[in-house]
């Protein structure tokens, strides 16, 4: 879990140094620790496919988080995506997803659509 918190802090730090994606007309984005700029997606399906590739069939947990982007006071909702251990404990993080104001329920539905057979039993919302 210690590594997870460190990865989460890194991804949040990357997001805080960045202006909100909607300011650049990016509706969906994935912030990943160690990457200066987020991956941008034109639609939620593209973001979901990217997350499915990164999770490689492992169980994930989706958690709504909110905080301000660089230069803003307003807190914005994002979704933290964690890889779960066999004991269902978060062990690492895929990243933080920007969903243009949507929450984890919208991402969960898109992940199910992107992988209808595997996603139903491999996710949990926190």
N, CA, C and O atoms as a DFTB+ gen file, in Angstrom:
504 C
 N C O
     1  1       0.830      -1.203       0.000
     2  2       0.000       0.000       0.000
     3  2       0.864       1.253       0.000
     4  3       0.458       2.285      -0.534
     5  1       2.034       1.173       0.585
     6  2       2.907       2.344       0.646
     7  2       3.276       2.835      -0.751
     8  3       3.275       4.039      -1.008
     9  1       3.594       1.895      -1.663
    10  2       3.902       2.261      -3.034
    11  2       2.715       2.888      -3.732
    12  3       2.874       3.795      -4.549
    13  1       1.520       2.404      -3.411
    14  2       0.305       2.943      -3.999
    15  2       0.128       4.407      -3.628
    16  3      -0.192       5.233      -4.483
    17  1       0.332       4.728      -2.372
    18  2       0.178       6.114      -1.936
    19  2       1.212       7.006      -2.612
    20  3       0.908       8.141      -2.979
    21  1       2.423       6.505      -2.777
    22  2       3.464       7.266      -3.440
    23  2       3.100       7.510      -4.903
    24  3       3.250       8.626      -5.401
    25  1       2.624       6.472      -5.594
    26  2       2.222       6.608      -6.995
    27  2       1.051       7.565      -7.112
    28  3       1.019       8.395      -8.021
    29  1       0.084       7.462      -6.204
    30  2      -1.078       8.351      -6.209
    31  2      -0.623       9.795      -6.016
    32  3      -1.093      10.693      -6.716
    33  1       0.277      10.019      -5.082
    34  2       0.787      11.370      -4.836
    35  2       1.501      11.910      -6.063
    36  3       1.360      13.090      -6.382
    37  1       2.267      11.071      -6.761
    38  2       2.963      11.507      -7.969
    39  2       1.973      11.893      -9.061
    40  3       2.130      12.933      -9.701
    41  1       0.954      11.061      -9.278
    42  2      -0.040      11.362     -10.306
    43  2      -0.798      12.642      -9.964
    44  3      -1.072      13.453     -10.849
    45  1      -1.140      12.832      -8.683
    46  2      -1.831      14.057      -8.283
    47  2      -0.931      15.265      -8.475
    48  3      -1.398      16.326      -8.889
    49  1       0.348      15.117      -8.181
    50  2       1.283      16.227      -8.368
    51  2       1.380      16.593      -9.843
    52  3       1.424      17.775     -10.184
    53  1       1.416      15.590     -10.724
    54  2       1.456      15.859     -12.165
    55  2       0.197      16.630     -12.586
    56  3       0.276      17.590     -13.352
    57  1      -0.952      16.202     -12.080
    58  2      -2.208      16.867     -12.440
    59  2      -2.244      18.296     -11.912
    60  3      -2.728      19.198     -12.595
    61  1      -1.739      18.504     -10.707
    62  2      -1.768      19.853     -10.123
    63  2      -0.864      20.829     -10.862
    64  3      -1.110      22.035     -10.840
    65  1       0.162      20.332     -11.506
    66  2       1.055      21.208     -12.270
    67  2       0.486      21.530     -13.653
    68  3       1.058      22.326     -14.396
    69  1      -0.624      20.916     -13.983
    70  2      -1.224      21.041     -15.299
    71  2      -2.517      21.845     -15.199
    72  3      -3.228      21.775     -14.197
    73  1      -2.803      22.584     -16.218
    74  2      -4.110      23.246     -16.278
    75  2      -5.175      22.190     -16.548
    76  3      -4.884      21.143     -17.125
    77  1      -6.392      22.462     -16.137
    78  2      -7.479      21.503     -16.323
    79  2      -7.622      21.136     -17.794
    80  3      -7.583      22.017     -18.653
    81  1      -7.788      19.844     -18.101
    82  2      -7.885      19.418     -19.501
    83  2      -8.976      20.110     -20.289
    84  3      -8.814      20.324     -21.490
    85  1     -10.093      20.470     -19.650
    86  2     -11.164      21.115     -20.402
    87  2     -10.766      22.500     -20.898
    88  3     -11.384      23.023     -21.825
    89  1      -9.748      23.096     -20.299
    90  2      -9.263      24.390     -20.780
    91  2      -8.627      24.248     -22.165
    92  3      -8.518      25.222     -22.909
    93  1      -8.210      23.031     -22.500
    94  2      -7.606      22.758     -23.804
    95  2      -8.561      22.004     -24.711
    96  3      -8.161      21.457     -25.739
    97  1      -9.823      21.979     -24.322
    98  2     -10.861      21.277     -25.062
    99  2     -10.574      19.775     -25.165
   100  3     -10.845      19.148     -26.190
   101  1     -10.031      19.222     -24.106
   102  2      -9.798      17.783     -23.996
   103  2     -10.868      17.230     -23.066
   104  3     -10.831      17.490     -21.863
   105  1     -11.821      16.472     -23.601
   106  2     -12.901      15.997     -22.749
   107  2     -12.503      14.889     -21.778
   108  3     -13.089      14.764     -20.704
   109  1     -11.500      14.080     -22.156
   110  2     -11.099      12.957     -21.311
   111  2      -9.580      12.851     -21.304
   112  3      -8.934      13.043     -22.335
   113  1      -9.006      12.543     -20.134
   114  2      -7.552      12.450     -20.027
   115  2      -7.177      11.454     -18.943
   116  3      -7.949      11.174     -18.026
   117  1      -5.955      10.922     -19.080
   118  2      -5.416      10.011     -18.080
   119  2      -4.067      10.544     -17.625
   120  3      -3.122      10.622     -18.410
   121  1      -3.983      10.913     -16.344
   122  2      -2.730      11.369     -15.734
   123  2      -2.019      10.151     -15.175
   124  3      -2.600       9.381     -14.410
   125  1      -0.769       9.978     -15.553
   126  2       0.029       8.836     -15.116
   127  2       1.278       9.373     -14.426
   128  3       1.906      10.311     -14.916
   129  1       1.637       8.780     -13.292
   130  2       2.829       9.207     -12.558
   131  2       4.061       9.106     -13.449
   132  3       4.239       8.137     -14.188
   133  1       4.900      10.122     -13.362
   134  2       6.138      10.131     -14.124
   135  2       6.002      10.691     -15.531
   136  3       6.996      10.810     -16.247
   137  1       4.795      11.033     -15.934
   138  2       4.577      11.600     -17.270
   139  2       4.138      13.043     -17.092
   140  3       3.182      13.321     -16.368
   141  1       4.831      13.959     -17.750
   142  2       4.570      15.384     -17.561
   143  2       3.188      15.805     -18.047
   144  3       2.518      16.603     -17.392
   145  1       2.764      15.282     -19.175
   146  2       1.458      15.635     -19.735
   147  2       0.531      14.426     -19.712
   148  3       0.983      13.287     -19.830
   149  1      -0.757      14.676     -19.560
   150  2      -1.693      13.545     -19.553
   151  2      -1.897      12.988     -20.959
   152  3      -1.651      13.673     -21.953
   153  1      -2.345      11.749     -21.028
   154  2      -2.802      11.180     -22.292
   155  2      -4.190      11.756     -22.537
   156  3      -5.025      11.742     -21.634
   157  1      -4.452      12.258     -23.729
   158  2      -5.739      12.882     -24.050
   159  2      -6.572      11.952     -24.927
   160  3      -6.035      11.226     -25.764
   161  1      -7.889      11.982     -24.727
   162  2      -8.801      11.122     -25.473
   163  2      -9.995      11.946     -25.935
   164  3     -10.498      12.794     -25.199
   165  1     -10.438      11.692     -27.144
   166  2     -11.585      12.409     -27.702
   167  2     -12.902      11.881     -27.140
   168  3     -13.903      12.596     -27.110
   169  1     -12.894      10.615     -26.692
   170  2     -14.132      10.040     -26.160
   171  2     -13.842       9.114     -24.979
   172  3     -12.709       8.687     -24.757
   173  1     -14.883       8.826     -24.248
   174  2     -14.774       7.984     -23.058
   175  2     -14.395       6.554     -23.427
   176  3     -13.712       5.876     -22.660
   177  1     -14.830       6.096     -24.591
   178  2     -14.486       4.741     -25.040
   179  2     -12.983       4.584     -25.235
   180  3     -12.415       3.555     -24.868
   181  1     -12.336       5.594     -25.809
   182  2     -10.889       5.546     -25.999
   183  2     -10.148       5.502     -24.677
   184  3      -9.176       4.760     -24.533
   185  1     -10.597       6.289     -23.711
   186  2     -10.006       6.273     -22.379
   187  2     -10.187       4.896     -21.744
   188  3      -9.245       4.357     -21.161
   189  1     -11.375       4.325     -21.850
   190  2     -11.653       3.010     -21.263
   191  2     -10.772       1.928     -21.901
   192  3     -10.258       1.061     -21.194
   193  1     -10.595       1.966     -23.211
   194  2      -9.733       0.985     -23.882
   195  2      -8.294       1.105     -23.392
   196  3      -7.619       0.093     -23.203
   197  1      -7.823       2.319     -23.188
   198  2      -6.461       2.540     -22.698
   199  2      -6.299       1.959     -21.287
   200  3      -5.296       1.309     -20.992
   201  1      -7.269       2.192     -20.438
   202  2      -7.218       1.659     -19.074
   203  2      -7.259       0.129     -19.108
   204  3      -6.534      -0.530     -18.363
   205  1      -8.101      -0.427     -19.966
   206  2      -8.179      -1.892     -20.072
   207  2      -6.827      -2.476     -20.479
   208  3      -6.419      -3.511     -19.952
   209  1      -6.130      -1.826     -21.410
   210  2      -4.798      -2.309     -21.816
   211  2      -3.823      -2.236     -20.651
   212  3      -3.034      -3.158     -20.442
   213  1      -3.871      -1.148     -19.891
   214  2      -2.934      -0.953     -18.785
   215  2      -3.191      -1.921     -17.624
   216  3      -2.248      -2.325     -16.944
   217  1      -4.422      -2.290     -17.392
   218  2      -4.711      -3.162     -16.259
   219  2      -4.379      -4.620     -16.549
   220  3      -4.212      -5.413     -15.623
   221  1      -4.283      -4.980     -17.825
   222  2      -3.864      -6.319     -18.241
   223  2      -4.635      -7.428     -17.530
   224  3      -4.042      -8.405     -17.073
   225  1      -5.933      -7.280     -17.439
   226  2      -6.781      -8.303     -16.849
   227  2      -6.800      -8.341     -15.329
   228  3      -7.516      -9.152     -14.740
   229  1      -6.025      -7.477     -14.686
   230  2      -5.996      -7.464     -13.220
   231  2      -7.220      -6.734     -12.671
   232  3      -7.822      -5.908     -13.357
   233  1      -7.577      -7.046     -11.433
   234  2      -8.701      -6.375     -10.785
   235  2      -8.340      -4.919     -10.521
   236  3      -7.189      -4.602     -10.224
   237  1      -9.327      -4.039     -10.630
   238  2      -9.102      -2.619     -10.375
   239  2     -10.163      -2.075      -9.434
   240  3     -11.236      -2.655      -9.262
   241  1      -9.831      -0.953      -8.836
   242  2     -10.760      -0.208      -7.983
   243  2     -10.822       1.214      -8.507
   244  3      -9.791       1.811      -8.816
   245  1     -12.021       1.757      -8.609
   246  2     -12.237       3.136      -9.043
   247  2     -12.662       3.965      -7.842
   248  3     -13.601       3.600      -7.134
   249  1     -11.973       5.082      -7.609
   250  2     -12.272       5.935      -6.466
   251  2     -12.386       7.381      -6.917
   252  3     -11.461       7.911      -7.533
   253  1     -13.505       8.027      -6.618
   254  2     -13.658       9.449      -6.937
   255  2     -12.760      10.274      -6.017
   256  3     -12.743      10.061      -4.805
   257  1     -12.022      11.208      -6.589
   258  2     -11.194      12.140      -5.824
   259  2     -11.448      13.532      -6.384
   260  3     -11.863      13.676      -7.534
   261  1     -11.201      14.553      -5.576
   262  2     -11.365      15.910      -6.092
   263  2     -10.312      16.827      -5.509
   264  3      -9.970      16.734      -4.330
   265  1      -9.801      17.714      -6.347
   266  2      -8.821      18.706      -5.927
   267  2      -8.673      19.716      -7.059
   268  3      -9.120      19.455      -8.175
   269  1      -8.061      20.849      -6.795
   270  2      -7.928      21.882      -7.835
   271  2      -6.753      21.614      -8.774
   272  3      -5.737      21.048      -8.372
   273  1      -6.907      22.025     -10.012
   274  2      -5.810      22.009     -10.976
   275  2      -4.971      23.265     -10.790
   276  3      -5.339      24.152     -10.019
   277  1      -3.861      23.343     -11.482
   278  2      -2.948      24.485     -11.420
   279  2      -3.705      25.789     -11.676
   280  3      -4.437      25.905     -12.659
   281  1      -3.526      26.762     -10.793
   282  2      -4.106      28.079     -10.980
   283  2      -5.596      28.173     -10.697
   284  3      -6.218      29.187     -11.013
   285  1      -6.178      27.141     -10.112
   286  2      -7.610      27.150      -9.847
   287  2      -7.895      26.962      -8.363
   288  3      -7.112      26.347      -7.639
   289  1      -9.013      27.494      -7.929
   290  2      -9.463      27.296      -6.557
   291  2     -10.513      26.181      -6.532
   292  3     -10.568      25.390      -5.590
   293  1     -11.330      26.130      -7.560
   294  2     -12.403      25.142      -7.651
   295  2     -11.840      23.717      -7.673
   296  3     -10.895      23.413      -8.400
   297  1     -12.444      22.865      -6.860
   298  2     -12.039      21.452      -6.852
   299  2     -12.776      20.722      -7.960
   300  3     -13.959      20.967      -8.197
   301  1     -12.075      19.830      -8.633
   302  2     -12.656      19.083      -9.744
   303  2     -12.622      17.588      -9.450
   304  3     -11.691      17.085      -8.821
   305  1     -13.651      16.888      -9.916
   306  2     -13.730      15.449      -9.702
   307  2     -12.917      14.706     -10.749
   308  3     -13.013      14.978     -11.946
   309  1     -12.113      13.760     -10.273
   310  2     -11.376      12.838     -11.135
   311  2     -11.575      11.450     -10.538
   312  3     -12.137      11.307      -9.452
   313  1     -11.113      10.432     -11.252
   314  2     -11.242       9.060     -10.770
   315  2      -9.853       8.446     -10.664
   316  3      -9.121       8.369     -11.650
   317  1      -9.498       8.011      -9.464
   318  2      -8.243       7.283      -9.259
   319  2      -8.500       5.823      -9.604
   320  3      -9.500       5.240      -9.185
   321  1      -7.576       5.234     -10.380
   322  2      -7.719       3.849     -10.819
   323  2      -6.581       3.042     -10.202
   324  3      -5.413       3.237     -10.539
   325  1      -6.938       2.127      -9.290
   326  2      -5.960       1.309      -8.586
   327  2      -5.995      -0.130      -9.062
   328  3      -7.063      -0.664      -9.360
   329  1      -4.831      -0.760      -9.134
   330  2      -4.713      -2.202      -9.346
   331  2      -4.837      -2.844      -7.966
   332  3      -4.209      -2.388      -7.010
   333  1      -5.647      -3.904      -7.860
   334  2      -5.846      -4.574      -6.584
   335  2      -5.004      -5.846      -6.488
   336  3      -4.777      -6.534      -7.484
   337  1      -4.549      -6.140      -5.278
   338  2      -3.839      -7.386      -5.017
   339  2      -4.852      -8.525      -4.982
   340  3      -6.055      -8.296      -5.108
   341  1      -4.371      -9.734      -4.812
   342  2      -5.275     -10.878      -4.703
   343  2      -6.148     -10.790      -3.462
   344  3      -7.197     -11.431      -3.391
   345  1      -5.717      -9.994      -2.478
   346  2      -6.504      -9.768      -1.261
   347  2      -7.432      -8.566      -1.389
   348  3      -8.012      -8.121      -0.398
   349  1      -7.573      -8.043      -2.593
   350  2      -8.428      -6.882      -2.878
   351  2      -7.958      -5.614      -2.173
   352  3      -8.769      -4.776      -1.777
   353  1      -6.642      -5.483      -2.019
   354  2      -6.041      -4.291      -1.425
   355  2      -5.324      -3.527      -2.531
   356  3      -4.579      -4.133      -3.301
   357  1      -5.527      -2.208      -2.634
   358  2      -4.818      -1.448      -3.674
   359  2      -3.302      -1.602      -3.524
   360  3      -2.738      -1.348      -2.459
   361  1      -2.648      -2.032      -4.634
   362  2      -1.203      -2.223      -4.570
   363  2      -0.436      -1.300      -5.500
   364  3       0.754      -1.060      -5.296
   365  1      -1.104      -0.786      -6.512
   366  2      -0.475       0.194      -7.400
   367  2      -1.582       0.999      -8.073
   368  3      -2.765       0.682      -7.947
   369  1      -1.181       2.036      -8.783
   370  2      -2.176       2.894      -9.420
   371  2      -1.900       2.996     -10.904
   372  3      -0.757       3.185     -11.320
   373  1      -2.945       2.871     -11.702
   374  2      -2.822       3.103     -13.138
   375  2      -2.691       4.597     -13.370
   376  3      -1.847       5.027     -14.156
   377  1      -3.506       5.392     -12.703
   378  2      -3.454       6.838     -12.854
   379  2      -4.733       7.503     -12.394
   380  3      -5.562       6.899     -11.712
   381  1      -4.876       8.758     -12.782
   382  2      -6.071       9.541     -12.480
   383  2      -6.763       9.874     -13.796
   384  3      -6.129      10.362     -14.732
   385  1      -8.061       9.610     -13.864
   386  2      -8.820       9.868     -15.083
   387  2      -9.642      11.141     -14.935
   388  3     -10.370      11.321     -13.959
   389  1      -9.508      12.016     -15.921
   390  2     -10.336      13.224     -16.028
   391  2     -11.491      12.862     -16.942
   392  3     -11.274      12.416     -18.068
   393  1     -12.717      13.049     -16.471
   394  2     -13.907      12.626     -17.211
   395  2     -14.846      13.776     -17.516
   396  3     -16.057      13.573     -17.600
   397  1     -14.321      14.970     -17.684
   398  2     -15.140      16.141     -18.031
   399  2     -16.326      16.308     -17.082
   400  3     -17.446      16.583     -17.515
   401  1     -16.068      16.140     -15.787
   402  2     -17.106      16.352     -14.789
   403  2     -17.896      15.109     -14.412
   404  3     -18.705      15.160     -13.485
   405  1     -17.685      13.991     -15.104
   406  2     -18.368      12.748     -14.753
   407  2     -17.622      12.060     -13.615
   408  3     -16.507      12.451     -13.270
   409  1     -18.242      11.034     -13.034
   410  2     -17.584      10.333     -11.926
   411  2     -17.309       8.876     -12.281
   412  3     -17.404       8.483     -13.444
   413  1     -16.968       8.081     -11.273
   414  2     -16.548       6.697     -11.490
   415  2     -17.641       5.825     -12.110
   416  3     -17.329       4.837     -12.775
   417  1     -18.897       6.167     -11.908
   418  2     -19.974       5.357     -12.505
   419  2     -19.922       5.395     -14.026
   420  3     -20.138       4.376     -14.682
   421  1     -19.637       6.563     -14.588
   422  2     -19.528       6.679     -16.046
   423  2     -18.336       5.885     -16.561
   424  3     -18.425       5.220     -17.593
   425  1     -17.219       5.955     -15.841
   426  2     -16.032       5.197     -16.253
   427  2     -16.276       3.705     -16.116
   428  3     -15.857       2.928     -16.974
   429  1     -16.937       3.299     -15.065
   430  2     -17.225       1.878     -14.863
   431  2     -18.068       1.335     -16.017
   432  3     -17.808       0.238     -16.511
   433  1     -19.063       2.084     -16.443
   434  2     -19.903       1.658     -17.566
   435  2     -19.084       1.559     -18.856
   436  3     -19.258       0.617     -19.629
   437  1     -18.199       2.517     -19.088
   438  2     -17.361       2.492     -20.292
   439  2     -16.374       1.327     -20.254
   440  3     -16.103       0.713     -21.286
   441  1     -15.831       1.017     -19.068
   442  2     -14.918      -0.123     -18.940
   443  2     -15.653      -1.435     -19.199
   444  3     -15.105      -2.344     -19.823
   445  1     -16.866      -1.533     -18.730
   446  2     -17.664      -2.743     -19.005
   447  2     -17.928      -2.889     -20.498
   448  3     -17.861      -3.995     -21.035
   449  1     -18.225      -1.790     -21.167
   450  2     -18.478      -1.836     -22.612
   451  2     -17.213      -2.205     -23.386
   452  3     -17.284      -2.884     -24.410
   453  1     -16.052      -1.754     -22.892
   454  2     -14.789      -2.031     -23.575
   455  2     -14.342      -3.483     -23.401
   456  3     -13.609      -4.006     -24.240
   457  1     -14.771      -4.130     -22.335
   458  2     -14.390      -5.517     -22.047
   459  2     -15.543      -6.197     -21.310
   460  3     -15.456      -6.434     -20.106
   461  1     -16.632      -6.515     -22.034
   462  2     -17.834      -7.011     -21.375
   463  2     -17.648      -8.314     -20.606
   464  3     -18.352      -8.546     -19.623
   465  1     -16.725      -9.165     -21.024
   466  2     -16.548     -10.447     -20.341
   467  2     -15.709     -10.318     -19.076
   468  3     -16.030     -10.933     -18.058
   469  1     -14.638      -9.528     -19.125
   470  2     -13.718      -9.460     -18.000
   471  2     -14.020      -8.391     -16.979
   472  3     -13.703      -8.563     -15.801
   473  1     -14.618      -7.300     -17.389
   474  2     -14.755      -6.147     -16.494
   475  2     -15.797      -6.341     -15.397
   476  3     -15.650      -5.783     -14.310
   477  1     -16.830      -7.108     -15.654
   478  2     -17.898      -7.217     -14.670
   479  2     -17.426      -7.768     -13.338
   480  3     -17.886      -7.321     -12.287
   481  1     -16.523      -8.724     -13.366
   482  2     -16.063      -9.321     -12.118
   483  2     -14.732      -8.787     -11.670
   484  3     -14.197      -9.243     -10.659
   485  1     -14.176      -7.830     -12.394
   486  2     -12.817      -7.377     -12.093
   487  2     -12.765      -5.949     -11.577
   488  3     -11.675      -5.389     -11.462
   489  1     -13.900      -5.339     -11.262
   490  2     -13.895      -3.955     -10.780
   491  2     -14.663      -3.844      -9.479
   492  3     -15.564      -4.627      -9.180
   493  1     -14.270      -2.850      -8.730
   494  2     -15.093      -2.471      -7.582
   495  2     -14.980      -0.952      -7.454
   496  3     -13.929      -0.359      -7.701
   497  1     -16.069      -0.364      -7.069
   498  2     -16.067       1.081      -6.844
   499  2     -15.915       1.323      -5.358
   500  3     -16.509       0.625      -4.536
   501  1     -15.113       2.320      -5.023
   502  2     -14.899       2.635      -3.616
   503  2     -15.805       3.768      -3.201
   504  3     -15.778       4.187      -2.044
